[in-house]
Amino acid sequence: MKVAVWIDSAMVPSVGGGFSYNSKLVELIDKKTFNSKLEVCFISANISNYKFTKPYVVINTEGKKLSFFQNAIVELSRKTGFLKRLKRVIQQKHNNEVIQKLHFQIEKNKIDLIYYVSPMQCYIPRFPFISTNWDLGHLTLPPFPEVTEPKELMTRTNWYECVLPKAKYIFTESEAGRKELIDLLAIPEDKIKVVPIFPGNLVHLNVSEETQSQILNKLKLEKNKFFMYPAQFWKHKNHEILISAFESVLKNYPSIKLVLSGSDKGELENILSLIKAKQLESSIIYTGFVSNEELYTLYKKALALVFPSLLGPTNMPPLEARVLGCPVLCSDFLGHREQLGDGALYFNPENEDEIVKSMLTVLDHIKRESLLEKASVELANSKFNGNNAVAKIEEHLLAALK
């Protein structure tokens, strides 16, 4: 069976997203020697400068342009509402021609199955595919803007109701994620397979102590004297309650800092206003988006990662923190417990007192060291690593042959 792994530009190891989970997964798949019953290649609509070991197939996803007459009808219908039926016929005919062209290219390359490593992707309609799913935020989160905005909600609803059920398999990142799919969507259990999530290349960086010291000095931080929360500023990231919890911790530990890093997704202004209203500007440091070297340094030198996100069932930062020797305090999700076992402290992300308690715990040196020892044991026996993920992919692909 010939399986094509779909590549978009953000996944190529040599470009901007080079330290992401997906780019690392692509790199591992490229290096993997698969069972002789499987032929694995890559497929993309983009030419890549990265030198893949496995074949890299480029296909043309653009269809034949509409004629002047067809364009005129579509434009007239858009502006006036007339000729809607004819417009639909023209667009459907055009879409079918595009799909036929795509299928011709796929069949020419003798591809049997396409594996999309990013969620909510299916670029070749009506062709066997494997999908990836990381969360069901539109079903599990409160009505936050990021999941209730009409266009986003429509996209998610269409995907989960009309497209995802057609996948041959759905690869999810944990047993907790698998359970979530089974419980919330009417998808047969045997279609849902686990491919464990794992840290990307960030954890394998080599950042010298001198460079780390320079980064700390630039941010006016000291080793083991700050908590960190690397998260984009979405509502579901729950920054408000962390700030309130940190304010309580400051009463007994006034020199401790909290570092917030990440780009704005609509909530940054509110969070900065809250920090100012509480007069915490000198204690809470907002860094904006940080480089990989800076994020690596924050993990290595932080007192702990505090991760109160409301969205699970799993997340990447707790895995990154554990590998880099940073204690983890995180939301009590089944997925987080599956990822971290006894090597983390868990709290209800909507309970400020529980967050405060976990932060105070790691301010005790002996308890912090004990937590790190447990995390080390869990890491040594963890299934959440790249080699295991690729082995699981091979196992599931072989099962698809039966």
C-alpha positions as a printed NumPy array, in Angstrom:
array([[  0.   ,   0.   ,   0.   ],
       [  1.302,   3.444,  -0.928],
       [  0.622,   6.12 ,   1.671],
       [  1.202,   9.813,   0.992],
       [  1.775,  12.17 ,   3.928],
       [  0.349,  15.596,   3.152],
       [  2.81 ,  18.459,   3.636],
       [  2.037,  22.15 ,   3.885],
       [  4.691,  24.86 ,   4.059],
       [  4.581,  25.213,   7.861],
       [  5.601,  21.557,   8.312],
       [  8.837,  21.597,   6.339],
       [ 11.68 ,  21.15 ,   8.86 ],
       [ 13.863,  23.877,   7.352],
       [ 11.347,  26.741,   7.458],
       [  9.541,  28.875,  10.034],
       [  7.616,  26.108,  11.766],
       [ 10.753,  24.011,  12.051],
       [ 10.398,  23.478,  15.774],
       [  6.75 ,  22.501,  15.746],
       [  5.343,  19.085,  16.536],
       [  4.249,  18.522,  12.946],
       [  7.61 ,  19.353,  11.406],
       [  9.305,  16.975,  13.849],
       [  6.786,  14.251,  13.001],
       [  7.436,  14.758,   9.287],
       [ 11.173,  14.512,   9.93 ],
       [ 10.744,  11.238,  11.854],
       [  8.489,   9.753,   9.168],
       [ 11.065,  10.689,   6.538],
       [ 13.82 ,   8.887,   8.47 ],
       [ 11.729,   5.828,   9.352],
       [ 12.263,   2.541,   7.506],
       [  8.72 ,   1.222,   7.257],
       [  7.552,  -2.363,   6.84 ],
       [  8.058,  -3.609,   3.276],
       [  4.282,  -3.814,   2.836],
       [  4.137,  -0.034,   3.132],
       [  5.438,   2.514,   0.668],
       [  5.488,   5.985,   2.203],
       [  5.97 ,   9.238,   0.314],
       [  5.143,  12.901,   0.814],
       [  2.661,  14.929,  -1.193],
       [  2.138,  18.669,  -1.373],
       [  0.873,  21.542,  -3.466],
       [  4.127,  23.366,  -2.699],
       [  7.654,  22.915,  -4.011],
       [ 10.088,  22.37 ,  -1.124],
       [ 13.777,  23.176,  -0.802],
       [ 14.079,  20.649,   2.026],
       [ 15.848,  17.47 ,   0.888],
       [ 13.457,  14.681,   1.801],
       [ 14.801,  11.127,   1.876],
       [ 11.472,   9.704,   0.747],
       [  9.802,  10.673,  -2.554],
       [  8.157,  14.096,  -2.574],
       [  5.243,  14.479,  -4.989],
       [  4.035,  17.938,  -6.015],
       [  0.501,  18.17 ,  -7.387],
       [ -1.375,  21.048,  -8.967],
       [ -4.446,  21.893,  -6.884],
       [ -5.592,  24.768,  -9.095],
       [ -8.456,  24.093, -11.464],
       [ -9.141,  25.464, -14.906],
       [-10.236,  29.087, -14.692],
       [-13.868,  29.952, -15.329],
       [-14.651,  31.438, -18.73 ],
       [-15.56 ,  35.103, -19.13 ],
       [-19.23 ,  34.124, -19.493],
       [-19.151,  31.876, -16.402],
       [-17.423,  34.558, -14.322],
       [-20.016,  37.106, -15.416],
       [-22.868,  34.867, -14.237],
       [-21.191,  34.154, -10.887],
       [-20.5  ,  37.859, -10.311],
       [-24.03 ,  38.889, -11.318],
       [-25.518,  36.309,  -8.962],
       [-23.262,  37.464,  -6.13 ],
       [-24.281,  41.103,  -6.54 ],
       [-27.978,  40.773,  -7.372],
       [-29.124,  37.343,  -6.252],
       [-30.286,  36.481,  -9.784],
       [-29.304,  33.255, -11.562],
       [-28.461,  31.484,  -8.293],
       [-29.328,  28.077,  -9.682],
       [-27.121,  28.571, -12.745],
       [-24.335,  29.838, -10.502],
       [-24.53 ,  26.637,  -8.413],
       [-24.416,  24.503, -11.567],
       [-21.338,  26.361, -12.842],
       [-19.523,  26.121,  -9.518],
       [-20.39 ,  22.445,  -9.056],
       [-19.171,  21.638, -12.564],
       [-15.956,  23.544, -11.883],
       [-15.44 ,  21.759,  -8.546],
       [-15.951,  18.36 , -10.168],
       [-13.37 ,  19.199, -12.832],
       [-10.864,  20.177, -10.119],
       [-11.504,  16.941,  -8.207],
       [-11.093,  14.85 , -11.371],
       [ -7.788,  16.571, -12.055],
       [ -6.598,  15.891,  -8.494],
       [ -7.63 ,  12.23 ,  -8.662],
       [ -5.824,  11.831, -11.973],
       [ -2.58 ,  13.079, -10.405],
       [ -3.032,  10.876,  -7.321],
       [ -3.743,   7.77 ,  -9.391],
       [ -0.838,   8.55 , -11.71 ],
       [  1.444,   8.347,  -8.657],
       [ -0.279,   5.1  ,  -7.539],
       [ -1.201,   6.51 ,  -4.133],
       [ -3.746,   4.496,  -2.139],
       [ -4.198,   6.599,   0.99 ],
       [ -3.43 ,  10.157,   2.149],
       [ -2.426,  10.893,   5.756],
       [ -3.041,  14.457,   6.944],
       [ -0.87 ,  15.133,  10.   ],
       [ -2.59 ,  18.44 ,  10.809],
       [ -6.182,  18.603,  12.092],
       [ -9.111,  19.591,   9.882],
       [ -7.387,  18.946,   6.572],
       [ -8.75 ,  17.096,   3.545],
       [ -7.492,  18.599,   0.31 ],
       [ -8.411,  15.71 ,  -2.   ],
       [-12.185,  15.136,  -1.753],
       [-13.621,  11.64 ,  -2.314],
       [-10.268,   9.94 ,  -1.798],
       [ -9.344,   7.599,   1.106],
       [ -7.672,   9.52 ,   3.919],
       [ -6.482,   9.448,   7.511],
       [ -7.312,  12.5  ,   9.597],
       [ -5.725,  13.91 ,  12.744],
       [ -7.689,  15.289,  15.705],
       [ -6.306,  17.088,  18.762],
       [ -9.364,  18.521,  20.498],
       [-13.107,  19.089,  20.371],
       [-12.995,  22.62 ,  21.728],
       [-16.284,  23.663,  20.136],
       [-17.993,  20.937,  22.193],
       [-15.952,  20.991,  25.415],
       [-15.301,  24.695,  26.021],
       [-17.68 ,  27.35 ,  27.343],
       [-18.993,  29.68 ,  24.595],
       [-15.738,  31.571,  24.102],
       [-15.256,  33.75 ,  20.986],
       [-12.623,  31.411,  19.52 ],
       [-15.188,  28.616,  19.156],
       [-18.466,  30.531,  18.776],
       [-17.423,  33.052,  16.132],
       [-19.887,  32.196,  13.308],
       [-17.36 ,  31.356,  10.603],
       [-15.226,  29.239,  12.955],
       [-18.252,  27.418,  14.352],
       [-19.606,  26.74 ,  10.855],
       [-16.226,  25.394,   9.73 ],
       [-15.904,  23.117,  12.75 ],
       [-19.491,  21.906,  12.543],
       [-19.166,  21.062,   8.846],
       [-15.846,  19.297,   9.445],
       [-16.993,  17.132,  12.332],
       [-20.411,  16.306,  10.898],
       [-19.681,  15.954,   7.178],
       [-15.968,  15.326,   6.583],
       [-14.315,  13.628,   9.56 ],
       [-16.732,  10.643,   9.628],
       [-15.558,   9.762,   6.094],
       [-11.943,   9.206,   7.223],
       [-10.633,   5.647,   7.129],
       [ -8.885,   6.297,  10.436],
       [ -8.703,   9.213,  12.85 ],
       [ -5.371,   9.582,  14.633],
       [ -5.697,  11.254,  18.022],
       [ -2.963,  12.218,  20.479],
       [ -3.936,  10.205,  23.561],
       [ -6.33 ,   7.642,  24.995],
       [ -8.13 ,  10.57 ,  26.621],
       [ -8.52 ,  12.152,  23.193],
       [ -9.841,   8.866,  21.83 ],
       [-12.395,   8.657,  24.639],
       [-13.492,  12.225,  23.943],
       [-14.136,  11.39 ,  20.277],
       [-16.07 ,   8.257,  21.196],
       [-18.16 ,  10.025,  23.836],
       [-18.976,  13.179,  21.869],
       [-19.11 ,  12.053,  18.227],
       [-20.938,   9.151,  16.618],
       [-17.801,   7.639,  15.081],
       [-17.072,   3.881,  15.245],
       [-14.448,   3.113,  17.888],
       [-12.335,   0.998,  15.548],
       [-11.686,   4.044,  13.345],
       [-10.049,   6.023,  16.17 ],
       [ -6.352,   5.253,  16.734],
       [ -3.832,   6.772,  19.15 ],
       [ -0.583,   8.326,  17.913],
       [  0.942,   9.89 ,  21.058],
       [  1.824,  13.563,  20.933],
       [  5.455,  14.373,  21.755],
       [  7.705,  17.437,  22.166],
       [  9.094,  19.018,  19.01 ],
       [ 12.674,  20.028,  18.287],
       [ 12.607,  22.776,  20.91 ],
       [ 13.682,  20.34 ,  23.616],
       [ 16.721,  19.285,  21.575],
       [ 18.177,  22.775,  21.23 ],
       [ 21.677,  23.402,  22.501],
       [ 21.604,  26.802,  24.208],
       [ 24.787,  27.652,  26.084],
       [ 24.697,  28.759,  29.715],
       [ 26.169,  32.073,  28.614],
       [ 23.316,  32.651,  26.168],
       [ 20.773,  31.614,  28.785],
       [ 22.279,  34.108,  31.242],
       [ 22.04 ,  36.854,  28.634],
       [ 18.387,  36.021,  28.017],
       [ 17.597,  36.091,  31.74 ],
       [ 19.405,  39.413,  32.125],
       [ 17.49 ,  40.897,  29.203],
       [ 14.196,  39.87 ,  30.804],
       [ 15.416,  40.89 ,  34.295],
       [ 14.85 ,  37.4  ,  35.671],
       [ 16.71 ,  35.138,  38.082],
       [ 16.925,  31.359,  38.005],
       [ 14.159,  29.605,  39.98 ],
       [ 12.55 ,  32.915,  40.902],
       [  9.757,  33.016,  38.339],
       [  6.769,  31.007,  37.166],
       [  6.074,  30.77 ,  33.446],
       [  3.016,  30.367,  31.241],
       [  3.701,  30.177,  27.487],
       [  0.308,  30.516,  25.822],
       [ -1.315,  32.589,  23.128],
       [ -3.83 ,  35.043,  24.495],
       [ -7.097,  33.23 ,  23.848],
       [ -9.968,  33.352,  26.333],
       [ -9.674,  29.615,  26.993],
       [ -6.069,  30.018,  28.123],
       [ -7.509,  31.318,  31.392],
       [ -4.9  ,  33.989,  32.139],
       [ -7.222,  35.919,  34.484],
       [ -7.413,  33.269,  37.174],
       [ -3.656,  32.665,  37.018],
       [ -3.025,  36.368,  37.598],
       [ -5.349,  36.365,  40.607],
       [ -3.677,  33.244,  41.996],
       [ -0.24 ,  34.752,  41.472],
       [ -1.349,  37.908,  43.288],
       [ -2.112,  35.743,  46.333],
       [  1.296,  34.04 ,  46.123],
       [  3.008,  37.443,  46.07 ],
       [  1.729,  38.221,  49.553],
       [  4.217,  35.728,  51.   ],
       [  6.807,  35.768,  48.197],
       [  6.992,  39.38 ,  46.943],
       [ 10.147,  38.857,  44.864],
       [  8.708,  36.063,  42.689],
       [  7.831,  36.889,  39.066],
       [  5.347,  35.512,  36.542],
       [  6.347,  35.417,  32.864],
       [  3.593,  35.419,  30.242],
       [  4.692,  34.759,  26.665],
       [  2.722,  34.317,  23.466],
       [  1.007,  36.241,  20.701],
       [ -2.325,  38.031,  20.916],
       [ -5.493,  36.171,  19.897],
       [ -7.935,  38.791,  21.125],
       [ -7.41 ,  38.771,  24.892],
       [ -4.075,  40.559,  25.343],
       [ -5.52 ,  44.033,  25.913],
       [ -7.838,  42.697,  28.625],
       [ -5.003,  40.851,  30.35 ],
       [ -2.627,  43.825,  30.288],
       [ -5.417,  46.037,  31.658],
       [ -6.014,  43.54 ,  34.464],
       [ -2.308,  43.505,  35.34 ],
       [ -2.283,  47.304,  35.434],
       [ -5.466,  47.481,  37.523],
       [ -3.907,  45.143,  40.079],
       [ -0.654,  47.161,  39.985],
       [  1.354,  44.054,  39.131],
       [  3.41 ,  45.503,  36.255],
       [  6.675,  45.004,  38.146],
       [  5.88 ,  41.38 ,  39.034],
       [  4.258,  40.074,  35.844],
       [  6.442,  40.206,  32.746],
       [  4.809,  40.07 ,  29.331],
       [  7.39 ,  39.091,  26.72 ],
       [  5.243,  38.811,  23.608],
       [  6.213,  36.075,  21.175],
       [  9.585,  34.597,  22.175],
       [ 12.261,  32.839,  20.137],
       [ 12.887,  29.129,  20.573],
       [ 16.132,  29.892,  22.433],
       [ 14.253,  32.183,  24.823],
       [ 11.482,  29.654,  25.426],
       [ 14.071,  26.923,  26.027],
       [ 15.775,  29.173,  28.587],
       [ 12.53 ,  29.98 ,  30.366],
       [ 11.783,  26.27 ,  30.756],
       [ 15.295,  25.531,  32.009],
       [ 15.393,  28.354,  34.554],
       [ 11.787,  28.663,  35.736],
       [ 10.594,  27.714,  39.17 ],
       [  7.739,  25.899,  37.421],
       [  5.384,  25.911,  34.454],
       [  1.846,  26.862,  35.491],
       [ -0.651,  25.729,  32.855],
       [ -4.3  ,  26.568,  33.688],
       [ -5.724,  26.135,  30.175],
       [ -9.364,  25.112,  29.913],
       [ -8.767,  23.177,  26.687],
       [ -7.456,  19.637,  26.592],
       [ -7.368,  16.779,  26.788],
       [ -3.573,  17.139,  26.324],
       [ -1.144,  19.965,  25.644],
       [  2.408,  20.34 ,  24.384],
       [  4.011,  22.731,  26.965],
       [  3.753,  20.273,  29.888],
       [  5.68 ,  17.695,  27.827],
       [  8.309,  20.261,  26.835],
       [  8.695,  21.418,  30.427],
       [  9.141,  17.879,  31.731],
       [ 11.896,  17.054,  29.244],
       [ 13.739,  20.268,  30.13 ],
       [ 13.583,  19.711,  33.889],
       [ 10.885,  22.259,  34.685],
       [  8.246,  21.254,  37.273],
       [  4.714,  21.144,  35.862],
       [  1.574,  22.5  ,  37.518],
       [ -1.407,  22.003,  35.224],
       [ -5.142,  21.609,  34.74 ],
       [ -6.494,  18.326,  36.022],
       [ -7.445,  16.712,  32.714],
       [ -7.466,  12.976,  32.021],
       [ -5.095,  13.67 ,  29.147],
       [ -2.623,  15.569,  31.328],
       [ -2.602,  12.7  ,  33.832],
       [ -2.043,  10.277,  30.965],
       [  0.867,  12.412,  29.741],
       [  2.53 ,  13.156,  33.07 ],
       [  1.391,  10.582,  35.631],
       [  2.719,  11.308,  39.12 ],
       [  5.258,  13.764,  37.723],
       [  3.054,  16.864,  37.936],
       [  0.77 ,  18.729,  40.322],
       [ -2.829,  19.031,  39.154],
       [ -5.503,  21.613,  39.924],
       [ -9.013,  22.557,  38.901],
       [ -8.297,  25.39 ,  36.426],
       [-11.383,  27.239,  37.644],
       [-10.381,  27.047,  41.317],
       [ -7.995,  29.833,  42.298],
       [ -7.201,  28.297,  45.693],
       [ -6.011,  25.05 ,  44.104],
       [ -3.727,  26.958,  41.737],
       [ -2.293,  28.948,  44.648],
       [ -1.703,  25.747,  46.613],
       [  0.243,  24.13 ,  43.767],
       [  2.386,  27.245,  43.297],
       [  3.177,  27.413,  47.003],
       [  4.109,  23.722,  46.967],
       [  6.947,  24.177,  44.462],
       [  8.208,  27.201,  46.386],
       [  9.226,  24.601,  48.976],
       [ 12.618,  23.407,  47.689],
       [ 12.302,  19.86 ,  49.044],
       [  8.827,  19.364,  47.564],
       [  9.97 ,  20.823,  44.253],
       [ 12.905,  18.398,  44.056],
       [ 10.619,  15.495,  44.949],
       [  8.276,  16.451,  42.11 ],
       [ 11.194,  16.627,  39.667],
       [ 12.333,  13.141,  40.704],
       [  8.852,  11.749,  40.048],
       [  8.763,  13.516,  36.687],
       [ 12.102,  11.956,  35.746],
       [ 10.758,   8.469,  36.485],
       [  7.605,   9.144,  34.457],
       [  9.664,  10.503,  31.548],
       [ 11.821,   7.367,  31.421],
       [  8.703,   5.229,  30.978],
       [  6.621,   7.598,  28.858],
       [  4.921,   6.605,  25.61 ],
       [  4.783,  10.27 ,  24.589],
       [  7.917,  10.296,  22.455],
       [  8.644,  10.548,  18.748],
       [  9.883,   7.02 ,  18.167],
       [  6.79 ,   5.518,  19.757],
       [  4.531,   7.825,  17.745],
       [  6.066,   6.737,  14.43 ],
       [  5.93 ,   3.085,  15.488],
       [  2.214,   3.519,  16.181],
       [  1.707,   5.111,  12.766],
       [  3.315,   2.06 ,  11.157],
       [  1.163,  -0.28 ,  13.257],
       [ -2.048,   1.498,  12.259],
       [ -1.102,   1.659,   8.571],
       [ -0.429,  -2.08 ,   8.543],
       [ -3.83 ,  -2.623,  10.14 ],
       [ -5.354,  -0.651,   7.27 ],
       [ -4.142,  -3.379,   4.897],
       [ -6.416,  -5.959,   6.493]])
